[in-house]
Amino acid sequence: MEALLASVEAQEPRQLRRGEVVEGTVMGVERDGILVDIGFKSEGVIPAGEMHSLGADPLTKVKPGDKVLVYVSNPETSEGQVGLSIDRARGEQGWRTLQERFENGDIFEAEITGYNKGGLLANVEGVNAFIPMSQVVGAKPGTDATNPLSAQVGRELRLKVIEINRRRNRVILSERAALQEWRAEQKDRLLDELHEGEVRLGRITSIRNFGVFVDLGGADGLVHLSELSWDRNAQPEDLFKVGDEVNVFVMRIDQDTKKIALSIRRAAPEQWEQLITRYQVGDVVPGEITKLVAFGAFARLPGPVEGLVHVSELVDRRIGHPEEVVEEGDVVPLKIVRIEHDRHRLGLSLREARTEAMIRGWQFDQDGRVTEMPEDAAKLFPDEAIALAPRFAARLERAVEESRKAATAATALAESRAEDQQARAAMRDDQPVLTAMQAAMQQAQADLAQQQTDPETEAPSETPAG
């Protein structure tokens, strides 16, 4: 009898209870969910809304025959089916996993399943989580009526739990915090691996007016504006765009500030050698003054290649600052006095180029500033020549005015000297008359003195002889 009862009980399907977690087999995938065989008298159905833990577009993540772990949310629906949930089956374990990640500060990856006006949605281990827009890296409000967050759906993001509350069913994640922490770890690693002087492949992450930032694999280094190209006049936005891969030369590594100084132009020294092949020491060529510093002026030669005109090489006289002779934007004749191949530097001289330049048609004012350039130089710098025409004209006008003032002053000085000489000559002409009068007065005084002394001189002659 007991055996008969046991066989009857075995034939009767057991009763499902809400909250059970069972394993099932996918029987079919429909537009609004999937059908699952869980060994019960009725088939189970998992709505698409209970499958977010599978990622974006979850219906594409399963196929007939797949084994799935499901949570019984309703033992019998009004349609006679069993309501199931993949998300809730993973949820119980998911909450414990997320709590551990929050306490340990772990960083993990999760797929974005959706978005709303406030941020992104993700399902992590079966638990729905929210990533506020402020915690999404690079997210900005759209300006073209599109939501910038929509492009994130389906992507795997590196995330970190910054708030968790099981009672309120609330999990807040942050991509920004995860990225900052991850990059800090990667930067420490990279600083230990990097060596000054080596060349690395990187990706441009940001373009600024002072240079570009390059990601070397977890840490960004700065390529200053002066290290972007051998043409120092080039602008970063004209040369690169975000995402470009570039070779960079590691110039300096500061372990204290964790800053990395990079150079793109030094990673390709052969470009400088190619540019400089057209020049030799002793050549006199036109160049544009690009920057003034206390010790001299940087100039760009046709090519383009840049060199330095030391302050002592501007003019023959001693000056306090290059601005006394040149201005930024000036086109001037320059003599190549030094080519340093190992340091990729050019030494230039305006002072030594002046004699030959004047033969070629260059004109200068009395201070050594250029007032006119020849036609061949204007052809090499056509835009600059047009822009400099008013400046040269103003300099020439000032030079003419100063020459006129100098001539006027010289004439006045000459006239003053002539008048002085005439006055002195007149004084010399009057000198004899005054001397004669003085001589007559002196003679009269002498005669009077003689008369007064005569009785004294005659007295001895009256004494009788003994």
Residue pairs with C-beta under 8 A, 6 or more apart in sequence:
13 39
13 40
13 41
15 75
16 22
16 38
16 40
16 72
16 75
16 82
17 72
17 75
18 72
18 73
18 74
18 75
19 71
19 72
20 71
20 72
21 69
21 70
21 71
21 72
21 89
21 92
22 38
22 39
22 69
22 70
22 72
23 38
23 67
23 68
23 69
23 70
24 36
24 37
24 38
24 39
24 44
24 67
24 68
24 70
24 84
25 36
25 37
25 65
25 66
25 67
25 68
26 34
26 35
26 36
26 62
26 63
26 64
26 65
26 66
26 67
26 68
27 34
27 35
27 36
27 37
27 43
27 64
28 34
28 35
28 64
29 35
29 59
29 62
29 63
29 64
31 59
32 47
32 48
33 45
33 46
33 47
33 48
33 50
33 51
33 59
34 45
34 46
34 51
34 59
34 62
35 43
35 44
35 45
36 43
36 44
36 45
36 46
36 68
36 70
36 84
37 43
37 44
38 44
38 70
38 82
38 84
40 82
42 76
42 80
42 81
42 82
43 81
43 82
44 70
44 72
44 81
44 82
44 83
44 84
45 77
45 81
45 82
45 83
45 84
46 68
46 70
46 84
46 85
46 86
47 83
48 58
48 59
50 73
50 84
50 85
50 86
50 87
50 88
51 58
51 59
51 61
51 86
51 87
52 58
52 87
52 113
52 114
52 121
52 123
52 128
53 86
53 87
53 90
53 91
53 94
53 123
53 124
53 125
53 126
53 127
54 61
54 62
54 86
54 123
55 61
55 111
55 113
55 123
55 154
56 111
56 112
56 113
56 114
56 153
56 154
57 154
62 68
68 86
69 86
69 89
69 90
70 84
70 85
70 86
70 89
71 84
71 85
71 86
71 87
71 88
71 89
71 91
72 82
72 83
72 84
73 83
73 84
73 85
73 88
74 82
74 83
75 82
75 83
76 82
77 83
86 126
87 123
87 126
87 128
88 126
89 126
90 125
90 126
90 127
91 125
91 126
91 127
92 126
93 125
93 126
94 124
94 125
94 126
94 127
95 125
95 127
95 166
97 124
97 125
98 124
98 125
98 127
98 129
98 161
98 164
98 171
99 164
99 166
100 106
101 108
101 160
101 161
102 161
102 162
102 163
102 164
105 160
105 181
106 160
106 161
107 158
107 159
107 160
107 178
107 181
107 182
108 124
108 158
108 159
108 160
109 156
109 157
109 158
109 159
110 122
110 123
110 124
110 129
110 156
110 157
110 159
110 173
111 122
111 123
111 154
111 155
111 156
111 157
112 120
112 121
112 122
112 131
112 152
112 153
112 154
112 155
112 156
112 157
113 121
113 122
113 123
113 153
114 120
114 121
114 153
115 121
115 147
115 149
115 150
115 152
115 153
117 147
118 130
118 132
118 133
119 130
119 131
119 132
119 133
119 134
119 135
119 136
119 149
120 130
120 131
120 133
120 136
120 149
120 152
120 157
121 128
121 129
121 130
121 131
122 128
122 129
122 130
122 131
122 157
122 159
122 173
123 129
124 159
124 171
124 173
127 171
128 169
128 171
129 161
129 171
129 172
129 173
130 170
130 171
130 172
130 173
131 157
131 159
131 172
131 173
131 174
131 175
132 172
132 174
133 139
133 149
134 176
135 162
135 172
135 173
135 174
135 175
135 176
135 177
136 149
136 152
136 175
136 176
137 175
137 176
137 179
139 148
139 149
140 148
141 148
142 148
157 175
157 178
158 175
158 178
158 179
158 182
159 173
159 174
159 175
159 178
160 173
160 174
160 177
160 178
160 181
161 171
161 172
161 173
162 172
162 173
162 174
162 177
163 170
163 171
163 172
164 170
164 171
164 172
165 171
182 218
183 218
183 219
185 218
186 217
186 218
186 219
187 218
187 219
187 258
188 258
189 218
190 216
190 217
190 218
190 219
191 219
191 253
191 255
191 258
191 260
194 200
194 216
194 250
194 253
194 260
195 250
195 253
196 250
196 251
196 252
196 253
197 249
197 250
198 249
198 250
199 247
199 248
199 249
199 250
199 267
200 216
200 247
200 248
200 250
201 245
201 246
201 247
201 248
202 214
202 215
202 216
202 217
202 221
202 245
202 246
202 247
202 248
202 262
203 214
203 215
203 243
203 244
203 245
203 246
204 212
204 213
204 214
204 215
204 240
204 241
204 242
204 243
204 244
204 245
204 246
205 213
205 214
205 215
205 220
205 242
206 212
206 213
206 220
206 242
207 236
207 237
207 240
207 241
207 242
208 236
209 225
209 236
210 224
210 225
211 222
211 223
211 224
211 225
211 227
211 228
211 236
212 222
212 223
212 228
212 236
212 240
212 264
213 220
213 221
213 222
213 223
214 220
214 221
214 222
214 223
214 246
214 248
214 262
216 248
216 260
219 258
219 260
220 260
221 248
221 250
221 259
221 260
221 261
221 262
222 259
222 260
222 261
222 262
223 248
223 262
223 263
223 264
224 261
225 232
225 236
226 232
227 251
227 262
227 263
227 264
227 265
227 266
228 234
228 236
228 239
228 240
228 264
228 265
229 239
229 264
229 265
230 265
230 271
230 272
230 275
230 304
230 305
230 306
230 344
231 300
231 303
231 304
231 305
231 306
232 290
232 291
232 298
232 300
232 306
233 288
233 290
233 300
233 304
240 246
246 264
246 267
247 264
247 267
247 268
248 262
248 263
248 264
248 267
249 262
249 263
249 264
249 266
249 267
250 260
250 261
250 262
251 261
251 262
251 263
251 266
252 259
252 260
252 261
253 259
253 260
253 261
254 260
254 261
265 271
265 272
266 344
269 344
272 305
272 344
273 341
275 303
275 304
275 305
276 303
276 305
276 339
276 341
276 346
278 303
279 285
279 301
279 305
279 336
279 339
279 346
280 336
280 339
281 336
281 337
281 338
281 339
282 335
282 336
283 335
283 336
284 333
284 334
284 335
284 336
284 353
284 356
284 357
284 360
285 301
285 302
285 333
285 334
285 336
286 301
286 302
286 331
286 332
286 333
286 334
286 373
286 377
286 380
286 381
287 299
287 300
287 301
287 307
287 331
287 332
287 333
287 334
287 348
288 299
288 300
288 329
288 330
288 331
288 381
288 384
289 297
289 298
289 299
289 309
289 326
289 327
289 328
289 329
289 330
289 331
289 332
290 298
290 299
290 300
290 306
290 328
291 297
291 298
291 328
292 298
292 321
292 322
292 323
292 326
292 327
292 328
293 322
294 311
294 321
295 310
295 311
296 308
296 309
296 310
296 311
296 313
296 314
296 322
297 308
297 309
297 311
297 314
297 322
297 326
298 306
298 307
298 308
298 309
299 306
299 307
299 308
299 309
299 332
299 334
299 348
300 306
301 307
301 334
301 346
302 380
302 381
305 346
306 346
307 334
307 336
307 345
307 346
307 347
307 348
308 345
308 346
308 347
308 348
309 322
309 326
309 334
309 348
309 349
309 350
310 347
310 349
311 319
311 321
311 322
312 351
313 337
313 347
313 348
313 349
313 350
313 351
313 352
314 322
314 325
314 326
314 350
314 351
314 368
315 325
315 350
315 351
315 367
315 368
316 351
319 325
324 367
325 350
325 367
325 368
325 369
326 332
326 350
326 369
327 391
329 384
329 387
329 388
329 391
330 369
330 370
330 388
330 391
331 370
331 373
331 377
331 381
331 384
331 385
331 388
332 350
332 353
332 370
333 350
333 353
333 354
333 356
333 357
333 360
333 362
333 370
333 377
334 348
334 349
334 350
334 353
335 348
335 349
335 350
335 352
335 353
335 356
336 346
336 347
336 348
337 347
337 348
337 349
337 352
338 345
338 346
338 347
339 345
339 346
339 347
340 346
340 347
350 368
354 362
354 364
354 368
358 364
360 374
360 376
361 372
361 373
361 374
361 375
362 370
362 372
362 373
362 374
362 377
363 370
363 371
363 372
363 396
364 370
364 371
365 371
365 395
365 396
365 398
365 399
366 399
366 402
366 403
369 395
370 392
370 395
371 392
371 395
371 396
371 399
372 392
372 396
373 385
373 388
373 392
377 385
378 385
